[in-house]
Amino acid sequence: MTCLIKGCNFVLRNIPHEAFAYQKDSDPEFRFQTNHPDIFPYLLVNIGSGVSIVKVETEDRFEWVGGSSIGGGTFWGLGALLTKTKKFDELLHLASKGQHTSVDMLVRDVYGGAHQTLGLSGDLIASSFGKSAAADKEFSKEDMAKSLLHMISNDIGQLACLYAKLHCLDRVYFGGFFIRGHPVTMRTITYSINFFSKGEVQALFLRHEGYLGAIGAFLKGAEQDNPNQYSWGENYAGSSGLMSSSPELCPTQRVRSGTFDLLEMDRLERPLANLPLLLDPSSYVPDTVDLTDDALARKYWLTCFEEALDGVVKRAVASQPGSVDAAERAEKFRQKYWRKLQTLRHQPFAYGTLTVRSLLDTREHCLNEFNFPDPYSKVKQKENGVALKCFPRVIRCLDALGWEERQLALVKGLLAGNVFDWGAKAVSDVLESDPQFGFEEAKSKLQERPWLVDSYGKWLQRLKGPPHKCALIFADNSGIDVILGVFPFVRELLSRGTEVILACNSGPALNDVTYCESLIVAERIAAMDPVVHSALKEERLLLMQTGSSSPCLDLSRLDKGLAVLVRERGADLVVIEGMGRAVHTNYYAALRCESLKLAVIKNSWLAERLGGRLFSVIFKYEVPAE
């Protein structure tokens, strides 16, 4: 039991979209829940041979509050006696084809038309197997299995509801051998809970519920290494996905003994935490579009990632010119990622809610699996070298401008720098065909004002007021973006008396700047610029890592050291730049302080969807409501 609870706490804490509600007639049938920052307290209903109901209050405090001897073993045992079917999965398969109404006595069978005066539906079961006592006919195995399933599920659902109400809990997770992702059991449990609680309690299931005991046993065995002090992440390259529950979609699925073949978790180098500036961490959803729900967007983005695959393979091979097996490994990467994309076409819910972020992260995981940790390393080094040479000239030009003119030039510089994104096909095509394409050319590509989203006037007015105490800036790309776009903007904030925390990725993703690269870049810039030099020396400019290796940004999973520093320094401005961090994610993120979200839309389809054209500009300045 200790292992089971440890495992449950672990998946709820470390795997976003672990829990889901099951809705049979929805498309898709899985509705994933947003991870609540505080997972306690909850009720775990474990349905094995019998039923154990456990109230979990903290990491180490839980108690068995009740249960029943009528559980999965009862269904299996009675089912075997009634149908002569010995295998559990076969019994469930029979139940999925049966009609319980031919065996069960319904409310309308007892009360006729008068059931409405009682406020009851005529279709409710009044007596399980009630018709079998008086009937002369034989009942089909399917109908008897279905009736038995309803009887046991309703009993468990009512028990779970009563215990949830008794202990004032609204989070109830179901697991155990009886569940295992089977649609027929999830449906009957969901119906039962909904009926008996009048919709007040929701039945929740876990993507990895078959792993809880094993994970808990591993954690218990590794206690001397303090596994709970680390954060963990699901590795999409190594993990099998949740399968479709529709038999017609995947008829062979239930041959296996569980919902999952394999779960792979990565232990992250550093613990993660919420950004303290989130307005409401419990309702924060990083992703802007749910591709699980949006079929049109899903089809477009899956095709988009398929078409980009050749370019990624080519870049991966080119990044390791000295390796004899680079081409072979790159081909294995191609095959693996292609298979993942095909799985997601048929089962978009395989890894939780499908988003552009999860597609990007899956690609990074697959690249890492075949030892391509940083395919853009050489591109980044070259672009950093070119941009650093241009830095003094860009600063001289900015310093020569009047104050108001300079503010607009700084913002345009940030936006122009953001054009240099190798992850966007419209840009990578230009960069590969025109090596002379640079900072000034990028500025000419930008949409003229008014921009697609344009709060610049409001931002300028704010700059005429007192300086911010501390700005937290999430940087995007290496090269021109961070050196000629972000650093001049940082320098201006520093000159106003604002402290700056510059946060960059912990690990590589596309051509995004990493924390280690930012240290080298900052040192080179400091050697050329006294403002940056003194700010670094006096710790008014601090370089930090985000804890992420993704082109997108999840503000609920940030490096704990960064979260602590943000709180200590009293950050009152958050700047998020780039399409991945400010459009695909965090476009609707609500913060407790002022925020700037800016990006250039480098995808025609997305630009059209937002009502603009390629290279349209998002400049979104938001002030929290008083």
C-alpha positions as CSV (number, residue, x, y, z in Angstrom):
1,M,0.0,0.0,0.0
2,T,2.9,2.4,0.8
3,C,4.4,1.7,-2.6
4,L,1.0,2.3,-4.3
5,I,0.6,5.7,-2.7
6,K,4.2,6.7,-3.3
7,G,3.7,5.8,-7.0
8,C,0.5,7.7,-7.2
9,N,2.0,10.9,-5.6
10,F,4.9,10.6,-8.0
11,V,2.9,10.5,-11.2
12,L,0.5,13.2,-10.1
13,R,3.4,15.5,-9.2
14,N,5.7,14.8,-12.1
15,I,3.6,14.1,-15.2
16,P,1.4,16.9,-16.6
17,H,-1.9,15.5,-17.9
18,E,-1.6,12.4,-15.8
19,A,-5.2,12.4,-14.7
20,F,-8.2,12.3,-17.0
21,A,-11.9,12.0,-16.9
22,Y,-13.5,9.5,-19.3
23,Q,-16.4,10.6,-21.5
24,K,-17.5,7.8,-23.9
25,D,-19.4,9.8,-26.4
26,S,-16.9,12.7,-26.7
27,D,-14.2,13.0,-29.3
28,P,-11.7,12.3,-28.0
29,E,-13.0,10.3,-25.0
30,F,-10.2,11.3,-22.7
31,R,-10.4,14.8,-20.9
32,F,-7.0,15.5,-19.3
33,Q,-6.9,17.5,-16.1
34,T,-4.6,20.4,-15.4
35,N,-2.1,19.5,-12.7
36,H,-3.0,21.2,-9.4
37,P,0.2,22.5,-7.7
38,D,-1.1,20.9,-4.4
39,I,-2.0,17.3,-5.1
40,F,-3.3,16.6,-1.6
41,P,-5.7,15.6,-0.2
42,Y,-7.3,13.0,-2.5
43,L,-9.1,9.6,-2.3
44,L,-7.6,6.6,-4.1
45,V,-10.0,3.8,-4.9
46,N,-7.9,0.8,-5.8
47,I,-10.0,-2.0,-7.4
48,G,-8.2,-5.2,-7.4
49,S,-9.7,-8.5,-6.2
50,G,-11.6,-6.4,-3.6
51,V,-11.8,-2.6,-3.2
52,S,-9.5,-0.6,-1.0
53,I,-10.3,3.1,-0.4
54,V,-7.4,5.2,0.9
55,K,-7.4,8.8,2.0
56,V,-4.1,10.4,1.1
57,E,-3.3,13.6,3.0
58,T,0.5,14.2,2.6
59,E,3.5,12.5,1.0
60,D,3.8,10.1,4.0
61,R,0.4,10.3,5.6
62,F,-2.4,8.2,4.4
63,E,-5.0,5.9,5.9
64,W,-7.2,3.0,4.7
65,V,-10.7,4.4,5.3
66,G,-12.8,1.6,4.0
67,G,-13.4,-0.9,1.2
68,S,-15.4,-3.8,0.0
69,S,-15.0,-7.5,-0.7
70,I,-17.0,-6.9,-3.9
71,G,-14.5,-5.9,-6.5
72,G,-12.6,-7.1,-9.6
73,G,-12.3,-10.6,-8.2
74,T,-16.0,-10.8,-7.7
75,F,-16.7,-9.7,-11.3
76,W,-14.1,-12.3,-12.5
77,G,-15.3,-15.1,-10.2
78,L,-19.1,-14.7,-10.7
79,G,-18.5,-14.0,-14.4
80,A,-16.6,-17.2,-14.8
81,L,-19.5,-19.2,-13.1
82,L,-22.1,-17.5,-15.2
83,T,-20.4,-17.5,-18.6
84,K,-17.8,-20.3,-18.3
85,T,-15.3,-17.6,-19.5
86,K,-12.1,-17.9,-17.5
87,K,-10.1,-14.9,-18.8
88,F,-10.8,-11.4,-17.3
89,D,-10.3,-9.5,-20.5
90,E,-12.6,-11.8,-22.4
91,L,-15.2,-11.3,-19.8
92,L,-14.9,-7.5,-20.2
93,H,-15.1,-8.0,-24.0
94,L,-18.4,-9.9,-23.5
95,A,-19.7,-7.2,-21.3
96,S,-18.9,-4.5,-23.9
97,K,-21.3,-6.3,-26.4
98,G,-24.1,-7.1,-23.9
99,Q,-27.5,-5.4,-23.1
100,H,-28.0,-5.4,-19.3
101,T,-31.7,-4.4,-19.7
102,S,-32.6,-7.9,-20.8
103,V,-31.3,-9.2,-17.4
104,D,-31.8,-6.2,-15.0
105,M,-35.1,-5.0,-13.7
106,L,-35.4,-1.3,-14.4
107,V,-37.4,1.4,-12.5
108,R,-40.0,1.5,-15.2
109,D,-40.5,-2.3,-14.9
110,V,-41.4,-1.8,-11.3
111,Y,-43.4,1.5,-11.3
112,G,-44.6,1.7,-14.9
113,G,-45.3,5.3,-15.9
114,A,-45.5,6.4,-12.2
115,H,-41.6,6.6,-11.9
116,Q,-41.7,10.3,-12.9
117,T,-43.6,11.2,-9.7
118,L,-40.6,9.8,-7.8
119,G,-38.2,12.0,-9.8
120,L,-36.4,8.9,-11.1
121,S,-35.5,7.9,-14.7
122,G,-37.3,4.9,-16.0
123,D,-33.9,3.5,-17.3
124,L,-32.3,3.2,-13.9
125,I,-31.5,-0.3,-12.6
126,A,-34.0,-1.1,-9.8
127,S,-32.7,-4.7,-9.4
128,S,-29.6,-6.2,-10.8
129,F,-30.4,-9.6,-12.4
130,G,-34.0,-8.9,-11.3
131,K,-35.6,-10.4,-14.5
132,S,-33.7,-13.7,-14.3
133,A,-35.7,-15.1,-11.4
134,A,-39.0,-15.1,-13.2
135,A,-37.9,-15.7,-16.8
136,D,-38.0,-19.1,-18.4
137,K,-35.5,-18.2,-21.2
138,E,-31.7,-18.5,-21.2
139,F,-29.8,-15.2,-21.1
140,S,-26.8,-14.6,-23.3
141,K,-23.3,-14.5,-21.8
142,E,-22.9,-11.0,-23.1
143,D,-26.0,-9.7,-21.3
144,M,-25.1,-11.5,-18.0
145,A,-21.5,-10.1,-18.1
146,K,-22.9,-6.6,-18.7
147,S,-25.4,-6.8,-15.9
148,L,-22.7,-8.1,-13.5
149,L,-20.3,-5.3,-14.5
150,H,-23.0,-2.7,-13.9
151,M,-23.9,-4.2,-10.5
152,I,-20.3,-4.2,-9.2
153,S,-19.4,-0.8,-10.7
154,N,-22.5,0.9,-9.3
155,D,-21.7,-0.6,-5.9
156,I,-18.1,0.7,-6.0
157,G,-19.2,4.1,-7.3
158,Q,-21.7,4.6,-4.5
159,L,-19.2,3.5,-1.9
160,A,-16.5,5.9,-3.3
161,C,-19.1,8.7,-3.3
162,L,-20.1,8.1,0.3
163,Y,-16.4,8.1,1.4
164,A,-15.6,11.2,-0.6
165,K,-18.5,13.1,1.0
166,L,-17.7,11.7,4.5
167,H,-14.1,13.0,4.2
168,C,-15.1,16.2,2.2
169,L,-12.9,15.3,-0.8
170,D,-13.7,16.1,-4.4
171,R,-10.7,14.4,-6.1
172,V,-11.2,10.7,-6.4
173,Y,-8.7,8.6,-8.5
174,F,-9.6,5.1,-9.6
175,G,-6.9,2.4,-10.3
176,G,-6.2,-1.2,-10.0
177,F,-6.4,-4.3,-12.2
178,F,-10.2,-3.8,-12.7
179,I,-9.6,-0.4,-14.5
180,R,-6.4,-0.6,-16.6
181,G,-7.8,1.8,-19.1
182,H,-10.7,-0.4,-20.2
183,P,-13.4,1.8,-21.6
184,V,-16.2,-0.4,-20.4
185,T,-15.1,-0.2,-16.7
186,M,-14.2,3.5,-16.9
187,R,-17.6,4.3,-18.4
188,T,-19.6,2.4,-15.8
189,I,-17.6,3.8,-12.9
190,T,-17.9,7.4,-14.3
191,Y,-21.7,7.0,-14.7
192,S,-22.1,5.6,-11.2
193,I,-20.0,8.4,-9.5
194,N,-21.8,11.1,-11.5
195,F,-25.2,9.6,-10.6
196,F,-24.7,9.1,-6.9
197,S,-22.8,12.4,-6.3
198,K,-25.3,14.4,-8.5
199,G,-22.2,15.6,-10.5
200,E,-20.4,17.0,-7.4
201,V,-17.6,14.3,-7.5
202,Q,-15.7,13.5,-10.7
203,A,-14.3,10.1,-11.4
204,L,-10.6,10.5,-12.4
205,F,-8.4,7.9,-13.9
206,L,-4.6,7.8,-14.4
207,R,-2.6,7.3,-17.6
208,H,0.0,5.2,-15.8
209,E,-2.1,3.6,-13.1
210,G,-0.7,0.2,-13.9
211,Y,2.8,1.5,-12.8
212,L,1.9,2.9,-9.4
213,G,3.2,0.0,-7.3
214,A,6.3,-0.5,-9.4
215,I,7.2,3.2,-9.3
216,G,6.6,3.3,-5.5
217,A,8.8,0.2,-5.0
218,F,11.6,1.8,-7.0
219,L,11.3,5.1,-5.0
220,K,11.3,3.1,-1.7
221,G,14.4,1.2,-2.8
222,A,16.1,4.4,-3.8
223,E,15.3,6.3,-0.6
224,Q,19.0,6.8,0.3
225,D,19.3,8.8,-2.9
226,N,16.4,11.1,-1.9
227,P,14.5,10.6,-5.1
228,N,11.8,13.1,-4.0
229,Q,14.2,16.0,-4.0
230,Y,14.5,15.7,-7.8
231,S,11.9,16.6,-10.5
232,W,11.2,14.1,-13.2
233,G,9.8,14.3,-16.7
234,E,8.2,11.7,-19.0
235,N,10.4,10.8,-22.0
236,Y,8.1,10.7,-25.0
237,A,10.7,8.9,-27.1
238,G,10.8,5.9,-24.8
239,S,7.2,5.8,-23.5
240,S,4.3,4.0,-25.1
241,G,1.2,6.1,-25.4
242,L,-2.3,5.6,-24.0
243,M,-4.2,3.5,-26.5
244,S,-7.6,4.3,-28.0
245,S,-10.5,2.7,-26.2
246,S,-12.5,2.3,-29.4
247,P,-12.3,-1.4,-30.4
248,E,-12.8,-0.5,-34.1
249,L,-9.8,1.8,-33.9
250,C,-7.4,-0.7,-32.4
251,P,-8.9,-4.2,-32.3
252,T,-5.6,-5.9,-31.1
253,Q,-5.1,-3.5,-28.2
254,R,-6.7,-5.6,-25.5
255,V,-4.6,-8.6,-26.1
256,R,-2.0,-7.0,-23.9
257,S,-2.1,-7.2,-20.1
258,G,-2.2,-3.5,-19.5
259,T,-2.7,0.0,-21.0
260,F,1.0,0.6,-21.2
261,D,3.9,-1.3,-22.7
262,L,6.6,1.0,-21.4
263,L,7.1,4.1,-19.3
264,E,10.4,6.0,-19.4
265,M,11.1,8.9,-17.0
266,D,14.1,11.2,-17.0
267,R,15.4,12.4,-13.7
268,L,16.0,16.2,-14.3
269,E,19.2,17.8,-13.1
270,R,17.5,20.4,-11.0
271,P,14.2,20.5,-9.1
272,L,11.3,22.5,-10.7
273,A,8.7,24.8,-9.2
274,N,5.9,27.3,-10.2
275,L,6.8,30.8,-11.3
276,P,5.7,32.7,-8.2
277,L,4.2,35.5,-10.4
278,L,1.5,33.2,-11.9
279,L,-1.9,34.7,-11.0
280,D,-3.5,31.3,-10.2
281,P,-1.2,28.3,-10.6
282,S,-4.1,25.9,-10.2
283,S,-5.8,27.2,-13.4
284,Y,-2.7,27.9,-15.4
285,V,-2.6,26.1,-18.8
286,P,0.7,26.7,-20.7
287,D,-0.6,25.8,-24.2
288,T,-2.6,28.1,-26.4
289,V,-4.3,25.5,-28.6
290,D,-5.4,22.0,-27.7
291,L,-4.7,19.9,-30.8
292,T,-6.6,17.0,-29.2
293,D,-9.8,19.0,-29.6
294,D,-9.0,21.1,-32.7
295,A,-8.9,18.6,-35.6
296,L,-8.1,21.1,-38.2
297,A,-5.1,22.5,-36.3
298,R,-4.0,19.0,-35.4
299,K,-4.0,17.9,-39.1
300,Y,-2.0,21.0,-40.1
301,W,0.7,20.7,-37.4
302,L,1.2,17.0,-37.8
303,T,1.7,17.5,-41.5
304,C,4.0,20.4,-40.8
305,F,6.2,18.3,-38.5
306,E,6.3,15.5,-41.0
307,E,7.4,17.8,-43.8
308,A,10.1,19.4,-41.6
309,L,11.6,15.9,-40.9
310,D,14.1,15.8,-43.8
311,G,15.5,19.1,-42.8
312,V,16.0,18.0,-39.2
313,V,17.7,14.8,-40.3
314,K,20.0,16.7,-42.6
315,R,20.9,19.2,-39.8
316,A,21.5,16.4,-37.3
317,V,24.0,14.6,-39.7
318,A,25.8,18.0,-40.5
319,S,26.2,18.7,-36.8
320,Q,28.5,15.7,-36.3
321,P,30.8,15.6,-39.4
322,G,33.4,13.5,-37.6
323,S,31.0,10.7,-36.7
324,V,31.0,7.5,-38.9
325,D,27.5,6.4,-37.9
326,A,25.8,9.8,-37.8
327,A,23.7,9.1,-41.0
328,E,22.6,5.7,-39.6
329,R,21.5,7.2,-36.3
330,A,19.8,10.1,-38.0
331,E,17.8,7.6,-40.1
332,K,16.8,5.7,-36.9
333,F,15.7,9.1,-35.5
334,R,13.6,9.8,-38.6
335,Q,11.8,6.4,-38.4
336,K,11.1,6.7,-34.7
337,Y,9.7,10.3,-34.9
338,W,7.7,9.4,-38.0
339,R,6.1,6.5,-36.1
340,K,5.3,8.8,-33.2
341,L,3.6,11.2,-35.5
342,Q,1.5,8.4,-37.1
343,T,0.5,7.2,-33.6
344,L,-0.6,10.8,-32.7
345,R,-2.7,11.0,-35.9
346,H,-4.8,8.1,-34.8
347,Q,-4.5,8.6,-31.0
348,P,-3.9,12.3,-30.4
349,F,-4.4,11.7,-26.6
350,A,-1.5,9.2,-26.4
351,Y,0.7,11.4,-24.2
352,G,-2.0,13.6,-22.6
353,T,-3.3,16.7,-24.3
354,L,-1.6,17.1,-27.8
355,T,-0.1,20.5,-28.4
356,V,2.6,22.1,-30.6
357,R,4.8,22.0,-27.5
358,S,4.4,18.2,-27.0
359,L,5.2,17.7,-30.7
360,L,8.4,19.8,-30.4
361,D,9.4,18.1,-27.1
362,T,8.8,14.6,-28.6
363,R,11.2,15.5,-31.5
364,E,13.8,16.7,-29.0
365,H,13.5,13.5,-27.0
366,C,13.9,11.4,-30.1
367,L,16.9,13.4,-31.2
368,N,18.5,12.8,-27.8
369,E,17.7,9.1,-27.9
370,F,19.9,8.8,-31.0
371,N,22.7,11.0,-29.6
372,F,21.9,14.3,-31.4
373,P,21.7,16.5,-28.3
374,D,22.4,19.8,-30.1
375,P,22.0,19.6,-33.9
376,Y,22.2,23.4,-34.2
377,S,25.4,23.9,-32.2
378,K,27.6,24.9,-35.1
379,V,25.0,27.2,-36.5
380,K,24.7,28.9,-33.1
381,Q,28.5,29.4,-32.8
382,K,28.7,30.9,-36.2
383,E,25.7,33.2,-35.7
384,N,27.0,34.3,-32.2
385,G,30.3,35.3,-33.8
386,V,28.7,37.4,-36.5
387,A,26.3,39.1,-34.1
388,L,29.0,40.0,-31.6
389,K,30.9,41.8,-34.3
390,C,27.8,43.9,-35.0
391,F,27.0,44.7,-31.4
392,P,29.1,47.9,-30.9
393,R,27.6,49.5,-34.1
394,V,24.0,48.6,-33.1
395,I,24.6,50.2,-29.7
396,R,26.1,53.4,-31.2
397,C,23.1,53.8,-33.5
398,L,20.7,53.3,-30.6
399,D,22.5,55.7,-28.3
400,A,22.4,58.4,-31.1
401,L,18.6,58.4,-31.1
402,G,16.3,60.5,-29.0
403,W,14.6,58.8,-26.0
404,E,11.2,58.1,-27.6
405,E,12.7,57.1,-31.0
406,R,15.1,54.7,-29.2
407,Q,12.3,52.9,-27.3
408,L,10.6,52.0,-30.7
409,A,14.0,51.0,-32.2
410,L,14.7,48.7,-29.2
411,V,11.3,47.0,-29.6
412,K,11.8,46.6,-33.4
413,G,15.3,45.2,-32.7
414,L,13.8,42.6,-30.3
415,L,11.2,41.7,-33.0
416,A,13.8,41.6,-35.8
417,G,16.1,39.4,-33.7
418,N,13.2,37.0,-33.2
419,V,12.9,36.4,-36.9
420,F,16.1,34.3,-36.7
421,D,14.4,31.0,-35.8
422,W,15.6,27.9,-37.5
423,G,12.6,26.0,-36.2
424,A,10.4,28.0,-38.6
425,K,10.5,26.8,-42.2
426,A,9.7,30.2,-43.7
427,V,12.9,31.5,-42.0
428,S,15.2,28.5,-42.4
429,D,14.5,28.5,-46.2
430,V,15.6,32.2,-46.3
431,L,18.7,31.7,-44.2
432,E,19.8,28.7,-46.2
433,S,19.2,30.4,-49.6
434,D,20.6,33.9,-48.6
435,P,23.6,33.8,-46.3
436,Q,23.7,37.6,-46.3
437,F,20.3,37.9,-44.7
438,G,21.0,39.9,-41.5
439,F,19.6,42.2,-38.8
440,E,18.6,45.0,-41.1
441,E,17.0,42.6,-43.7
442,A,14.9,41.1,-40.8
443,K,13.7,44.6,-39.8
444,S,12.4,45.1,-43.3
445,K,10.4,41.9,-43.1
446,L,8.5,43.1,-40.1
447,Q,4.8,44.1,-40.4
448,E,4.4,47.9,-40.4
449,R,2.5,49.4,-37.4
450,P,-0.3,49.0,-36.3
451,W,0.8,45.5,-35.6
452,L,-1.5,42.5,-35.5
453,V,-1.5,42.8,-31.7
454,D,-0.2,46.3,-30.8
455,S,0.0,47.6,-27.2
456,Y,3.1,49.6,-27.9
457,G,1.5,52.9,-27.1
458,K,0.5,51.6,-23.7
459,W,4.1,50.3,-23.1
460,L,5.6,53.7,-24.1
461,Q,3.4,55.5,-21.6
462,R,4.5,53.1,-18.9
463,L,8.2,53.7,-19.7
464,K,7.5,57.4,-19.0
465,G,6.7,56.4,-15.4
466,P,9.0,55.1,-12.6
467,P,11.4,52.3,-13.5
468,H,10.5,48.6,-12.8
469,K,12.2,47.1,-9.8
470,C,13.3,43.9,-11.6
471,A,12.5,42.4,-15.0
472,L,12.5,38.7,-15.7
473,I,13.3,38.1,-19.4
474,F,12.9,34.7,-21.1
475,A,15.2,34.7,-24.1
476,D,14.6,32.7,-27.3
477,N,17.2,32.2,-30.0
478,S,21.0,32.4,-30.2
479,G,22.9,34.8,-32.4
480,I,21.2,38.0,-33.6
481,D,18.1,37.4,-31.4
482,V,19.8,37.4,-28.0
483,I,22.8,39.6,-28.9
484,L,21.3,42.4,-31.1
485,G,17.7,42.1,-29.9
486,V,17.6,41.1,-26.2
487,F,20.9,42.6,-24.9
488,P,20.3,46.2,-26.1
489,F,16.8,45.9,-24.5
490,V,18.3,44.6,-21.3
491,R,20.9,47.4,-21.4
492,E,18.2,50.1,-21.6
493,L,16.3,48.6,-18.6
494,L,19.6,48.5,-16.6
495,S,20.2,52.2,-17.5
496,R,16.7,53.0,-16.1
497,G,17.7,51.4,-12.8
498,T,15.9,48.1,-13.3
499,E,17.5,44.9,-12.3
500,V,17.3,42.2,-14.9
501,I,17.1,38.4,-14.6
502,L,17.9,36.8,-18.0
503,A,16.6,33.3,-18.2
504,C,17.7,30.9,-20.9
505,N,17.1,27.2,-21.5
506,S,19.1,24.7,-19.4
507,G,19.5,22.4,-22.4
508,P,19.6,22.8,-26.1
509,A,16.5,22.9,-28.3
510,L,16.6,24.0,-32.0
511,N,18.8,27.2,-32.2
512,D,17.5,28.5,-28.8
513,V,20.2,30.1,-26.6
514,T,21.2,27.9,-23.6
515,Y,22.3,29.1,-20.2
516,C,25.9,28.0,-20.8
517,E,26.0,29.9,-24.1
518,S,24.5,33.0,-22.5
519,L,27.4,33.1,-20.0
520,I,29.9,33.2,-22.8
521,V,27.9,35.8,-24.8
522,A,27.4,38.1,-21.7
523,E,31.2,37.9,-21.0
524,R,32.0,39.0,-24.6
525,I,29.4,41.8,-24.5
526,A,30.6,43.0,-21.1
527,A,34.2,43.3,-22.6
528,M,32.7,45.8,-25.1
529,D,30.0,47.6,-23.0
530,P,30.5,49.3,-19.6
531,V,26.8,49.2,-18.8
532,V,26.6,45.4,-19.1
533,H,30.0,45.0,-17.5
534,S,29.1,46.9,-14.3
535,A,25.6,45.3,-14.1
536,L,27.1,41.8,-14.1
537,K,29.8,42.8,-11.6
538,E,27.2,44.4,-9.2
539,E,24.7,41.5,-9.7
540,R,22.1,43.8,-11.2
541,L,22.1,41.6,-14.2
542,L,21.8,37.9,-13.4
543,L,21.9,35.0,-15.8
544,M,19.8,32.0,-14.8
545,Q,18.6,28.8,-16.3
546,T,14.9,27.9,-16.9
547,G,15.2,24.2,-16.1
548,S,13.8,23.5,-19.5
549,S,15.1,22.0,-22.8
550,S,12.1,22.9,-24.9
551,P,11.4,25.6,-27.5
552,C,8.2,26.4,-25.5
553,L,7.8,27.4,-21.9
554,D,5.8,25.9,-19.1
555,L,5.8,28.5,-16.2
556,S,4.6,25.8,-13.8
557,R,7.8,23.8,-14.3
558,L,10.7,26.3,-13.9
559,D,14.1,25.8,-12.2
560,K,13.6,26.2,-8.5
561,G,16.6,28.5,-8.1
562,L,15.0,30.8,-10.7
563,A,11.7,30.8,-8.9
564,V,13.4,31.7,-5.6
565,L,15.4,34.5,-7.2
566,V,12.3,36.0,-8.8
567,R,10.7,36.1,-5.3
568,E,13.8,37.5,-3.6
569,R,14.3,40.3,-6.2
570,G,10.7,41.3,-6.3
571,A,10.3,41.0,-10.1
572,D,7.5,43.2,-11.3
573,L,7.9,42.8,-15.1
574,V,8.0,39.5,-17.1
575,V,9.1,39.6,-20.8
576,I,8.5,36.5,-22.9
577,E,9.7,36.6,-26.4
578,G,9.4,34.2,-29.4
579,M,6.7,32.2,-31.0
580,G,7.2,29.1,-29.0
581,R,7.2,30.8,-25.6
582,A,4.8,33.7,-26.2
583,V,2.3,32.3,-28.8
584,H,2.2,28.5,-28.8
585,T,2.5,28.8,-25.0
586,N,1.6,31.6,-22.5
587,Y,-0.4,33.7,-24.9
588,Y,-3.2,33.7,-22.4
589,A,-1.1,33.2,-19.2
590,A,-2.3,35.6,-16.5
591,L,0.4,37.0,-14.2
592,R,0.4,39.0,-11.0
593,C,2.7,41.6,-12.5
594,E,3.1,43.5,-15.8
595,S,4.1,41.4,-18.7
596,L,5.3,41.8,-22.3
597,K,4.7,39.0,-24.8
598,L,6.2,39.6,-28.1
599,A,6.8,37.5,-31.2
600,V,7.0,37.5,-35.0
601,I,4.6,35.0,-36.6
602,K,6.8,33.0,-38.9
603,N,4.2,30.5,-40.0
604,S,1.7,31.5,-42.8
605,W,-1.1,29.1,-41.6
606,L,-0.9,30.4,-38.0
607,A,-0.7,34.0,-39.1
608,E,-3.8,33.6,-41.2
609,R,-5.6,31.9,-38.3
610,L,-4.7,34.9,-36.1
611,G,-6.0,37.3,-38.8
612,G,-2.6,38.4,-40.1
613,R,0.1,37.5,-42.7
614,L,3.5,36.0,-42.5
615,F,5.9,38.1,-40.3
616,S,2.9,39.7,-38.5
617,V,3.9,41.1,-35.1
618,I,2.5,40.3,-31.7
619,F,3.3,43.0,-29.1
620,K,1.1,42.3,-26.1
621,Y,1.7,44.5,-23.0
622,E,-0.6,43.5,-20.1
623,V,-1.2,45.0,-16.7
624,P,-2.9,42.9,-14.0
625,A,-6.3,44.1,-12.8
626,E,-6.1,46.0,-9.5
